[in-house]
Amino acid sequence: MSTRHTDDNSRSSSQALTGPRFARIAGTGSQLPPRRVTNQELVDRLAADGIQSSNDWIIERTGIHARHFAEPDVTSSMLGVQAARKALDAAGLQAEDIDLIICATSTPDMVFPSVACLIQRELGIHGCPAFDVQAVCSGFIYALTVADSMIRSGVSRRALVIGAEVFSRLLDFKDRTTCVLFGDGAGAVVLEVSELPGIVSSCLHADGRYVDLLNVPGNVSGGQVLGDVTLKMDGQAVFKLAVNVLDKAAHEVLEAAGRDETCIDWLIPHQANLRIMQGTAKKLKLPYDKIVVTVDQHGNTSAASIPLALDHAVRSGQIQRGQTLMLEGVGGGFTWGAVLVDY
């Protein structure tokens, strides 16, 4: 199926924009590493260390059947470049049409420069602002909101917003409660200035009191890694907090838009855990078949999960132009937010 979302007329109209400035999603793209890792592979790996688990246990608690892991020489920027190229193609644009790049990631290629700058180099784009946003699993919501604000203010006309992660690098494969949850991947959207709102409303929040619920506590100093650089999570506490804040965020953006839950055609939540996603849908009075679900095959890809799910649903034909989408994310920090989109 064709995923090209703009034509010469729409591009010309954006160039001649004289009315209000909004941001619309012009194209989507995603990239998964080819290596698919099943639950049974992880169960066998745990068993080698004397740790008991099972495929059924993982599915019952998370809804996850498989995830993708990047090879050791594959980085977040590599995955992000491929997702960005697909999003540009879907939008009918060239790399040189982009004047802003924001990448959400918690797994950068290096301490600096940013993943966004590395992606910029590979795409052959020169001079436009490029920077990373670090809000863990809420990162894409944060990045999308920042890009929307920059387009509305006139700073940018066409932005690449990317979520890219190699979260498998942060996992403790002796901790059965966390190592089965996460995967690697990237997703991207092209935002384009428009006289009609695509991004209708958004909200961002954080509360540092909950830092200990989900973190990677290590750091780099003096040329050495200090502390533990594997992921730590209080799963039950995260579950309770996530469902609560996602419900509040969804209603906040609906209120800002002057709408209610009945306007939502598709809920695209951060793909962390199927039970959290279903709990959020229940609070919004949405049937479960209105949730875009990729967590079963992708696992939790952190900042990449929402744009990955969005692109999957667009390319499969689930999501159609003219529909209204609720995007939501929650992650370590503790961070959370939501975006209401007229697609």
Backbone torsions as a table, in degrees:
resi	resn	phi	psi	omega
1	MET	NA	151.2	177.7
2	SER	-77.8	138.9	176.9
3	THR	-117.7	17.5	-179.9
4	ARG	-79.2	123.8	-169.4
5	HIS	-111.3	-4.2	179.5
6	THR	-129.0	162.4	175.0
7	ASP	-135.7	-179.4	-176.5
8	ASP	-62.1	-34.8	-179.3
9	ASN	-65.4	-44.9	-179.2
10	SER	-67.1	-33.3	179.4
11	ARG	-69.2	-40.5	179.0
12	SER	-64.9	-39.0	-179.1
13	SER	-65.3	-34.2	178.1
14	SER	-69.1	-33.2	178.6
15	GLN	-66.9	-33.0	-176.0
16	ALA	-98.4	20.7	-174.8
17	LEU	-58.0	126.3	178.3
18	THR	-124.5	-16.7	-178.2
19	GLY	-91.7	-155.8	178.7
20	PRO	-60.1	151.9	-179.5
21	ARG	-105.3	124.8	173.1
22	PHE	-130.7	172.8	176.9
23	ALA	-117.5	131.0	176.7
24	ARG	-120.7	152.9	177.0
25	ILE	-81.4	114.9	-177.5
26	ALA	-94.2	-22.8	-179.6
27	GLY	-167.2	155.0	179.5
28	THR	-129.7	155.8	177.0
29	GLY	-157.0	161.1	178.0
30	SER	-155.9	162.8	178.6
31	GLN	-148.6	130.1	174.1
32	LEU	-116.0	141.3	172.3
33	PRO	-61.6	147.8	-176.5
34	PRO	-67.5	-23.4	-175.3
35	ARG	-76.8	113.3	178.4
36	ARG	-97.6	127.0	-176.5
37	VAL	-112.1	116.5	-179.0
38	THR	-81.9	164.2	174.6
39	ASN	-56.9	-40.8	-176.0
40	GLN	-62.9	-35.0	176.6
41	GLU	-61.1	-42.3	179.1
42	LEU	-70.7	-38.1	176.9
43	VAL	-59.4	-43.0	179.2
44	ASP	-65.7	-38.6	179.3
45	ARG	-66.0	-41.7	176.6
46	LEU	-64.0	-42.3	-178.3
47	ALA	-61.0	-32.7	178.8
48	ALA	-63.0	-23.4	176.8
49	ASP	-102.0	12.2	177.4
50	GLY	78.1	20.8	-178.4
51	ILE	-106.9	125.9	-176.6
52	GLN	-87.9	136.0	172.5
53	SER	-158.4	-179.0	177.8
54	SER	-159.0	158.2	176.4
55	ASN	-57.9	-44.5	-179.1
56	ASP	-63.7	-38.7	179.6
57	TRP	-62.4	-42.8	-179.4
58	ILE	-66.5	-46.0	-178.2
59	ILE	-64.0	-43.5	-177.9
60	GLU	-60.7	-38.2	-174.3
61	ARG	-91.3	-21.1	-173.7
62	THR	-128.7	-26.3	-173.2
63	GLY	83.0	3.7	-175.3
64	ILE	-90.7	132.6	175.5
65	HIS	-108.0	-32.4	-177.7
66	ALA	-159.3	168.1	176.2
67	ARG	-152.2	171.0	179.4
68	HIS	-114.3	135.0	177.2
69	PHE	-114.5	135.1	176.5
70	ALA	-76.2	149.7	172.8
71	GLU	-69.4	158.7	-174.0
72	PRO	-55.8	-29.3	-177.3
73	ASP	-93.1	5.8	179.9
74	VAL	-99.7	130.2	-175.1
75	THR	-112.7	171.0	176.9
76	SER	-59.7	-40.9	-178.2
77	SER	-65.3	-35.7	178.4
78	MET	-62.8	-45.4	177.6
79	LEU	-65.7	-40.3	-179.6
80	GLY	-63.5	-38.7	178.5
81	VAL	-60.9	-45.2	-178.8
82	GLN	-65.0	-41.8	177.0
83	ALA	-64.0	-40.9	-179.4
84	ALA	-64.0	-42.5	179.6
85	ARG	-61.9	-39.5	178.3
86	LYS	-67.1	-38.6	178.2
87	ALA	-66.1	-40.6	177.1
88	LEU	-62.2	-43.5	178.8
89	ASP	-62.8	-41.4	179.2
90	ALA	-64.4	-32.5	179.6
91	ALA	-83.0	-8.8	-178.0
92	GLY	72.2	31.6	-176.3
93	LEU	-120.7	162.9	173.3
94	GLN	-103.9	160.1	-179.5
95	ALA	-55.9	-37.5	-177.9
96	GLU	-68.3	-11.0	175.9
97	ASP	-76.5	-14.8	-174.9
98	ILE	-84.1	135.9	177.7
99	ASP	-124.4	14.6	176.7
100	LEU	-161.2	134.4	175.8
101	ILE	-129.9	123.7	175.0
102	ILE	-125.9	127.7	178.3
103	CYS	-118.5	127.4	174.1
104	ALA	-94.7	122.3	179.5
105	THR	-159.8	150.0	170.5
106	SER	-113.8	1.3	-176.5
107	THR	-129.6	66.0	-178.7
108	PRO	-66.7	158.2	179.4
109	ASP	-62.1	-35.3	-176.8
110	MET	-153.8	173.5	-179.6
111	VAL	-58.9	-48.6	168.7
112	PHE	-158.7	157.2	7.5
113	PRO	-75.1	177.8	-175.7
114	SER	-68.1	157.6	173.0
115	VAL	-60.7	-36.9	179.2
116	ALA	-59.6	-41.1	178.2
117	CYS	-66.7	-37.0	177.8
118	LEU	-66.8	-40.1	175.9
119	ILE	-64.8	-42.8	178.4
120	GLN	-55.9	-45.7	179.6
121	ARG	-60.7	-46.0	-177.0
122	GLU	-67.0	-30.2	179.1
123	LEU	-82.6	-9.6	179.7
124	GLY	75.0	27.8	177.8
125	ILE	-96.5	136.0	-175.8
126	HIS	-128.7	130.6	168.1
127	GLY	99.7	-24.9	-177.2
128	CYS	-78.5	156.0	176.4
129	PRO	-61.3	140.2	178.2
130	ALA	-146.2	124.0	-177.8
131	PHE	-155.5	162.1	179.0
132	ASP	-98.6	154.7	171.8
133	VAL	-121.5	131.5	-178.7
134	GLN	-119.0	98.4	174.7
135	ALA	-134.8	24.4	178.9
136	VAL	54.5	-126.5	-172.6
137	CYS	-70.9	-15.4	174.0
138	SER	-90.1	1.2	-170.4
139	GLY	-56.3	-41.3	-178.3
140	PHE	-67.0	-38.4	177.2
141	ILE	-62.4	-42.9	176.4
142	TYR	-60.9	-49.1	-177.5
143	ALA	-63.6	-40.4	179.5
144	LEU	-64.1	-40.4	-179.7
145	THR	-67.5	-40.6	177.0
146	VAL	-63.5	-45.8	179.5
147	ALA	-62.7	-41.5	177.0
148	ASP	-58.3	-44.7	179.8
149	SER	-63.5	-38.5	-179.1
150	MET	-70.8	-32.4	175.3
151	ILE	-72.1	-44.9	179.2
152	ARG	-60.4	-34.8	-177.5
153	SER	-81.6	-9.4	179.3
154	GLY	94.1	0.3	179.3
155	VAL	-69.7	-35.1	-175.7
156	SER	-132.3	154.1	174.2
157	ARG	-113.0	-36.1	-179.6
158	ARG	-140.2	122.9	-173.8
159	ALA	-123.0	140.9	167.8
160	LEU	-95.6	122.2	176.6
161	VAL	-117.8	121.4	-169.2
162	ILE	-126.9	141.5	166.3
163	GLY	-117.3	123.1	-175.9
164	ALA	-140.9	131.0	-175.8
165	GLU	-145.4	145.5	164.0
166	VAL	-123.1	68.5	-172.6
167	PHE	-68.2	-18.9	178.8
168	SER	-60.3	-21.8	-179.5
169	ARG	-71.6	-16.4	-175.2
170	LEU	-101.7	3.3	-170.1
171	LEU	-90.7	144.4	172.3
172	ASP	-97.2	106.8	-174.8
173	PHE	-81.0	16.4	168.7
174	LYS	-112.0	4.5	177.7
175	ASP	-111.4	100.4	-173.9
176	ARG	-68.0	-18.7	-177.5
177	THR	-80.8	-17.4	-178.7
178	THR	-119.8	-34.6	-172.7
179	CYS	-67.4	-19.6	-179.2
180	VAL	-85.2	-8.2	-170.2
181	LEU	-87.0	-32.4	-162.5
182	PHE	-109.2	155.4	176.3
183	GLY	-145.4	-178.8	-176.7
184	ASP	-113.8	154.5	177.3
185	GLY	163.8	-179.5	178.2
186	ALA	-149.3	149.2	174.4
187	GLY	-139.8	153.6	-177.1
188	ALA	-147.5	152.6	169.9
189	VAL	-132.6	151.2	167.9
190	VAL	-101.9	122.9	173.0
191	LEU	-99.1	136.5	-178.2
192	GLU	-130.4	141.8	179.3
193	VAL	-63.5	142.9	-176.1
194	SER	-151.9	155.3	175.0
195	GLU	-82.1	-14.8	177.8
196	LEU	-111.9	138.9	-177.7
197	PRO	-66.1	133.5	166.5
198	GLY	-101.5	-58.4	170.9
199	ILE	-82.3	112.4	-173.0
200	VAL	-85.2	-47.9	-179.2
201	SER	-158.5	159.4	-179.5
202	SER	-153.9	163.2	173.6
203	CYS	-148.0	147.9	177.7
204	LEU	-131.2	142.1	179.1
205	HIS	-146.6	158.9	172.4
206	ALA	-154.8	154.0	177.3
207	ASP	-148.1	101.8	-176.6
208	GLY	-67.5	-7.1	176.2
209	ARG	-63.7	-20.9	-175.4
210	TYR	-103.6	22.1	180.0
211	VAL	-51.7	-40.6	-173.1
212	ASP	-72.8	-10.8	-178.5
213	LEU	-72.6	-29.9	-175.4
214	LEU	-157.1	113.3	-177.6
215	ASN	-161.9	167.9	167.7
216	VAL	-122.6	98.6	-163.7
217	PRO	-78.4	-6.6	-177.3
218	GLY	-77.1	169.4	176.6
219	ASN	-154.3	175.4	-178.8
220	VAL	-112.1	131.6	178.3
221	SER	-153.5	134.2	177.0
222	GLY	60.4	31.0	179.1
223	GLY	78.7	10.1	-179.9
224	GLN	-129.0	153.6	173.1
225	VAL	-84.6	124.0	-179.9
226	LEU	-108.6	139.6	178.0
227	GLY	77.5	-166.6	-175.9
228	ASP	-96.0	121.8	-178.6
229	VAL	-105.3	28.8	171.9
230	THR	-109.9	155.7	-173.5
231	LEU	-69.4	137.6	176.1
232	LYS	-123.1	137.2	-177.3
233	MET	-150.4	137.4	169.4
234	ASP	-96.0	92.2	-170.9
235	GLY	-57.5	-45.8	-177.5
236	GLN	-65.2	-41.6	179.8
237	ALA	-66.6	-40.4	178.3
238	VAL	-62.7	-42.5	-179.8
239	PHE	-58.0	-50.0	-177.3
240	LYS	-63.2	-44.7	-178.3
241	LEU	-68.1	-40.4	-176.2
242	ALA	-61.3	-48.8	-178.3
243	VAL	-61.8	-38.9	-178.6
244	ASN	-67.1	-50.7	-175.1
245	VAL	-72.3	-32.3	178.9
246	LEU	-67.1	-37.4	176.1
247	ASP	-62.3	-45.6	-179.8
248	LYS	-65.2	-40.9	-179.6
249	ALA	-64.8	-41.6	179.4
250	ALA	-61.2	-45.2	-179.6
251	HIS	-70.5	-28.4	177.4
252	GLU	-64.9	-45.3	-179.0
253	VAL	-73.5	-31.0	174.8
254	LEU	-64.7	-43.5	178.4
255	GLU	-63.3	-40.9	179.1
256	ALA	-63.2	-31.0	-179.7
257	ALA	-87.1	-8.1	-176.6
258	GLY	71.2	33.7	-177.9
259	ARG	-128.5	176.2	173.8
260	ASP	-128.7	-175.2	-173.4
261	GLU	-60.8	-24.1	-176.3
262	THR	-67.0	-14.9	-179.9
263	CYS	-78.4	-14.5	-171.7
264	ILE	-81.6	119.9	174.6
265	ASP	-88.0	-36.5	-179.0
266	TRP	-142.2	134.1	171.4
267	LEU	-98.5	122.9	177.9
268	ILE	-119.0	85.5	-179.4
269	PRO	-86.1	163.3	168.9
270	HIS	-54.6	132.0	-172.9
271	GLN	-87.8	73.0	-176.9
272	ALA	-96.7	-44.5	-170.7
273	ASN	-163.4	129.2	-174.9
274	LEU	-61.0	-34.1	-179.1
275	ARG	-68.3	-37.5	175.8
276	ILE	-64.2	-43.5	-179.4
277	MET	-62.7	-42.6	179.0
278	GLN	-68.3	-36.4	177.1
279	GLY	-63.7	-38.5	177.6
280	THR	-66.1	-44.8	178.8
281	ALA	-60.7	-39.9	-179.8
282	LYS	-61.7	-42.6	179.8
283	LYS	-66.9	-27.4	177.9
284	LEU	-89.7	3.3	-180.0
285	LYS	60.2	35.3	178.4
286	LEU	-103.6	138.1	174.9
287	PRO	-66.5	151.0	-176.7
288	TYR	-61.4	-26.0	-179.0
289	ASP	-76.2	2.0	173.2
290	LYS	-98.5	6.0	175.5
291	ILE	-94.1	130.1	170.2
292	VAL	-79.8	119.1	-174.1
293	VAL	-118.6	120.6	170.7
294	THR	-128.2	-5.4	-177.3
295	VAL	-58.5	-28.0	-178.3
296	ASP	-63.8	-32.0	-177.5
297	GLN	-109.5	-19.4	-176.6
298	HIS	-108.7	-17.1	-170.3
299	GLY	66.8	-163.8	178.7
300	ASN	-90.9	109.7	179.8
301	THR	-101.9	24.6	174.9
302	SER	53.8	-126.2	-174.4
303	ALA	-63.4	-18.2	180.0
304	ALA	-83.3	-13.2	-166.5
305	SER	-67.6	-41.5	-178.5
306	ILE	-68.4	-50.0	178.7
307	PRO	-67.1	-29.7	173.2
308	LEU	-61.9	-47.2	-179.4
309	ALA	-65.5	-40.4	178.8
310	LEU	-60.8	-49.0	-178.2
311	ASP	-64.1	-40.6	177.7
312	HIS	-58.7	-44.5	-177.0
313	ALA	-71.1	-33.9	177.3
314	VAL	-67.6	-47.5	-175.1
315	ARG	-73.5	-24.3	177.3
316	SER	-83.5	-9.8	179.8
317	GLY	90.7	-0.3	175.7
318	GLN	-59.8	-52.1	-177.8
319	ILE	-92.3	131.6	-179.0
320	GLN	-121.5	153.4	174.0
321	ARG	-56.6	141.1	-179.3
322	GLY	95.2	-9.4	179.1
323	GLN	-88.6	159.6	-179.1
324	THR	-107.6	131.4	-174.6
325	LEU	-117.6	140.1	171.2
326	MET	-109.9	114.7	177.3
327	LEU	-103.3	133.2	-178.3
328	GLU	-140.7	143.9	176.8
329	GLY	-141.8	151.7	176.7
330	VAL	-147.2	137.7	-176.4
331	GLY	-159.9	-178.1	-178.1
332	GLY	-58.0	144.5	179.6
333	GLY	148.0	-49.7	-5.7
334	PHE	-82.8	134.3	-178.8
335	THR	-120.4	151.8	173.9
336	TRP	-161.9	164.1	179.6
337	GLY	179.8	173.8	-178.9
338	ALA	-149.4	154.2	177.4
339	VAL	-137.3	130.3	174.8
340	LEU	-100.1	126.0	-173.2
341	VAL	-124.9	128.5	165.3
342	ASP	-91.4	106.2	-173.0
343	TYR	-85.1	NA	NA
